[in-house]
Amino acid sequence: MPTFFDDYQSQLHDRRWTWDDIPFYEGKGSRQSIAPLHHLDYLDVYERVYGRRIGANGIGRLREVAVLGNQDEYGAVLEAEGVTVHRIEGDQAPDTAHGLLVADGGAIAADRTEVLAHWAFWNLNIPTLLTISGRGAVAEAGATVWLAQDVYVVGLSAAYTRAGVDQLLAMVELTSGVDELEVLTIHCQGRVPFDRTTGASAYITNLIAPLDVDKVLAYKAGIDTATLLWLERNGYDVVEPAFAEHVGSAVVNLVLIEPGRVVMTAEAPETLARVRAAGIEVIEVPGTGLRAATLEILRDPGPRRGDR
């Protein structure tokens, strides 16, 4: 079955090319120069190379995702919200989408064996811009969080080391398209992915999630003081999950459709009531770990820090 990659390659092959299609062509008889390449921004041209928009930076309207595993009802809910949904099932589907972040212009892979990176390129023509590599370099890039177009949250834990996070941030900052990217680093507790006795988690997507431009759902006991103080100083309202629902159904692991509208597990009624009381529209679906099962591919540009 032809993929987007195949179709776009065919379009390029069959296109009638002219001199006007050559970048920086100055016309017949003119001296040609490669100097303008020094001022070229990849973000300005990648769509012409790959034939599509790429990137789920920020908290703007969600436009395109890939859903892992048998998630028919969840996928249908996203489609009803106007989101393009690709389904990855069977042997193709990894356990989670933690291994791949789709940033503006391409993907960042946690390692060279990341199957989602291969799938994204061959099926959707999404290039891999960076693969985290090197001794001691670990960064589960897909398990990071945007709070705004210019606010990005990473972690330090068993899932992210300083060497890996430094590589990740260098590429995210290069492709962010903002003048100044605010980076929050949550120092996670514990050595396991999710400690069901304390609520601590190595993955920040189990600890904090955007609800609106100035609201988050966050398990405070798993987040360091510096991050909590930043949220307070910057005017964020913090909704806390019910402890039993946090450890039992990973309720923080939600998907934002757009500021003020989220998809959450139906298995956490007390937390859902708290989120709704904060003025957020909630769509309930069965199952847990929604964010972990979702590869976000494309969002509209969204609000920046301070936009209210």
C-alpha positions in Angstrom: 0.0 0.0 0.0 1.5 3.4 -1.0 2.5 5.6 1.9 2.6 9.4 2.0 6.4 9.1 1.5 5.8 7.1 -1.8 3.1 9.5 -3.0 5.2 12.6 -2.4 8.3 11.1 -4.0 6.1 10.3 -7.1 4.9 13.9 -7.1 8.4 15.2 -7.1 9.5 12.7 -9.8 6.6 13.7 -12.1 6.7 17.4 -11.6 7.8 19.6 -14.5 10.8 21.5 -12.9 11.9 24.9 -14.1 14.9 27.2 -13.4 12.6 29.2 -11.0 12.4 26.1 -8.7 16.2 26.3 -8.0 16.8 28.1 -4.7 18.6 31.5 -5.1 18.7 31.3 -8.9 19.5 34.8 -10.1 18.6 34.4 -13.7 20.3 33.7 -16.9 23.7 35.3 -17.3 23.9 36.3 -13.6 26.7 35.2 -11.3 25.3 32.5 -9.0 26.2 32.4 -5.3 25.8 30.0 -2.4 26.1 32.8 0.1 22.3 33.1 0.7 22.5 29.6 2.1 24.1 31.1 5.2 20.9 32.9 6.0 18.5 29.9 5.2 16.3 28.7 8.1 15.4 25.1 7.9 11.9 25.9 9.3 11.2 28.1 6.3 11.9 25.4 3.7 11.3 21.9 5.2 7.7 21.8 4.0 8.9 22.0 0.4 11.3 19.2 1.0 9.0 16.8 2.9 5.6 17.9 1.5 3.9 18.5 4.8 3.8 20.5 8.1 5.4 18.7 11.0 5.5 19.5 14.7 3.5 19.3 17.9 5.2 22.1 19.8 3.1 24.0 22.3 -0.5 23.6 23.3 -2.3 24.9 20.1 -5.1 22.9 18.5 -4.2 19.3 18.0 -4.4 18.3 14.3 -2.7 14.9 13.8 -1.7 11.9 15.9 -0.7 8.3 15.7 -2.5 6.0 18.3 -0.8 2.8 19.5 -2.6 -0.5 20.0 -6.3 -1.3 19.9 -7.8 2.1 20.9 -10.8 2.3 18.6 -13.0 4.3 20.9 -10.3 6.7 21.8 -9.3 7.1 18.2 -12.9 7.8 17.2 -13.2 10.5 19.9 -10.1 12.3 18.5 -11.5 12.0 15.0 -14.8 13.5 16.1 -12.7 16.5 17.4 -11.2 17.0 13.9 -7.9 15.3 14.6 -6.4 13.1 11.8 -5.7 9.7 13.5 -3.2 7.1 12.2 -3.4 3.7 13.9 -0.4 1.6 14.7 -1.5 -1.9 15.7 -0.1 -5.4 16.0 3.6 -6.1 15.8 4.3 -2.5 14.5 3.1 -0.9 17.8 5.6 -0.3 20.6 4.4 -0.4 24.2 4.4 3.4 24.4 5.2 6.6 22.4 7.8 7.6 24.8 10.6 7.1 22.4 9.8 9.8 19.8 9.1 13.5 20.0 7.8 15.2 16.9 9.1 18.7 17.1 8.8 21.5 14.4 10.4 20.2 11.2 11.0 16.6 12.3 11.4 13.9 15.0 13.8 13.4 17.9 14.3 9.7 18.7 15.4 8.2 22.0 17.7 5.7 20.3 18.6 4.1 17.0 16.2 1.2 17.4 13.2 3.4 17.9 10.5 1.8 15.7 8.3 4.9 15.7 11.0 6.9 14.0 11.1 4.4 11.2 7.3 4.2 11.0 7.0 8.0 10.9 9.5 8.4 8.1 8.3 5.7 5.8 4.6 6.3 6.3 4.4 10.1 6.9 7.7 11.4 5.5 8.7 12.8 8.9 12.5 12.9 9.0 14.5 12.1 12.2 16.5 15.3 13.1 18.3 13.8 16.0 18.9 10.4 17.7 20.0 10.6 21.3 23.3 8.8 21.5 26.5 8.4 23.5 27.5 6.8 26.8 25.0 7.5 29.5 22.8 9.6 27.2 19.1 8.7 27.9 16.1 10.8 27.1 12.6 9.5 26.5 11.9 12.4 24.2 8.2 11.6 23.7 7.6 11.7 27.5 8.1 15.4 27.8 5.5 18.2 28.1 4.7 21.6 26.6 3.0 24.2 28.7 3.0 26.9 26.1 4.7 27.5 22.7 7.7 28.8 24.6 7.6 26.7 27.8 8.9 23.1 27.6 9.2 20.6 30.5 11.8 17.9 30.7 12.9 15.6 33.6 15.9 14.1 35.3 15.2 10.5 36.4 15.7 6.9 35.3 14.1 8.0 32.0 16.2 11.0 31.3 19.9 11.7 32.1 21.6 15.0 31.9 23.7 13.9 28.9 20.5 12.8 27.1 18.5 15.9 28.0 21.3 18.2 26.9 21.1 16.7 23.4 17.3 16.8 23.4 17.2 20.5 24.4 19.8 21.6 21.9 17.6 20.3 19.0 14.3 21.5 20.5 15.7 25.0 21.0 17.1 25.1 17.4 13.7 24.2 15.9 11.3 25.9 18.4 10.8 29.0 16.3 10.7 31.2 19.5 13.2 33.9 20.6 13.5 32.5 24.1 12.5 29.0 25.2 11.7 28.6 28.9 12.8 25.1 30.0 11.6 23.5 33.3 13.4 20.5 34.6 11.5 18.3 37.0 13.8 16.3 39.3 11.7 13.1 39.6 11.9 10.8 42.6 12.4 7.0 42.7 13.9 4.4 40.4 10.8 2.9 38.8 8.6 4.1 35.9 5.6 4.5 38.3 5.6 3.8 42.0 2.1 2.9 42.9 2.7 3.2 46.6 4.0 6.8 46.6 2.8 8.2 43.3 6.3 9.1 42.2 7.1 8.5 38.5 10.2 8.6 36.3 8.1 10.0 33.5 7.0 13.6 33.8 3.9 12.8 31.7 2.5 11.0 34.8 3.2 14.1 36.9 2.1 17.2 35.0 -0.1 18.0 32.1 -1.4 21.2 30.5 -5.2 22.0 30.9 -5.2 25.6 29.6 -2.9 28.5 29.0 -2.7 29.1 32.8 -3.8 25.8 34.3 -2.2 22.4 34.8 -3.1 19.0 36.4 -0.1 18.1 38.5 0.8 15.6 41.2 2.7 18.0 43.5 4.3 15.3 45.7 6.2 14.0 42.7 7.5 17.4 41.5 10.4 19.4 42.9 10.0 22.7 44.7 11.7 24.8 42.1 9.2 23.7 39.4 6.2 24.3 41.8 7.5 27.8 42.6 7.9 28.6 38.9 4.3 27.6 38.3 3.1 29.8 41.3 5.2 32.8 40.2 3.9 32.6 36.7 0.2 32.5 37.7 -0.7 28.9 37.0 -3.6 27.3 38.8 -2.6 23.8 39.8 -5.3 21.1 39.9 -4.3 18.1 41.9 -5.5 14.6 41.1 -7.1 12.3 43.7 -4.2 10.1 45.0 -6.1 6.8 44.5 -6.9 7.8 40.9 -3.3 9.0 40.2 -1.7 5.7 41.2 -4.6 3.6 40.0 -5.4 5.0 36.6 -2.5 7.5 35.7 -5.1 10.2 35.4 -2.5 12.9 34.7 -1.5 11.1 31.5 -4.0 13.0 29.4 -4.2 14.5 26.0 -4.9 18.2 25.4 -7.1 18.9 22.3 -6.7 22.7 22.7 -6.4 25.0 25.7 -9.4 24.4 27.9 -10.4 21.0 26.3 -8.8 17.7 27.2 -9.3 13.9 26.8 -9.0 11.9 30.0 -9.6 8.5 31.4 -13.1 7.8 32.5 -11.7 5.8 35.5 -11.0 8.9 37.7 -14.4 10.5 38.5 -13.1 12.6 41.5 -10.2 14.1 39.5 -12.5 14.7 36.5 -14.8 16.7 38.7 -11.9 18.8 40.0 -10.7 19.5 36.4 -14.2 20.5 35.4 -14.5 22.7 38.4 -11.5 24.6 37.1 -13.4 25.4 34.0 -12.0 22.8 31.7 -14.1 20.8 29.2 -13.4 17.0 29.6 -14.0 14.2 27.1 -14.0 10.9 28.9 -12.8 7.7 27.3 -12.1 4.2 28.6 -8.6 3.0 29.3 -5.6 4.6 30.9 -2.2 6.0 29.8 -3.7 8.0 27.0 -0.7 10.3 26.5 1.7 7.3 26.5 -0.4 5.7 23.7 -0.4 8.8 21.6 2.3 10.1 19.3 1.4 13.8 18.7 2.4 14.8 15.2 0.9 18.2 14.5 -0.5 21.2 16.4 -1.4 24.7 15.4 0.8 27.4 16.8 -0.5 28.1 20.3 -0.4 30.7 23.1 2.9 31.7 24.6 3.8 32.2 28.2 1.9 35.1 29.6 -0.9 35.0 27.1 -4.1 35.0 29.1 
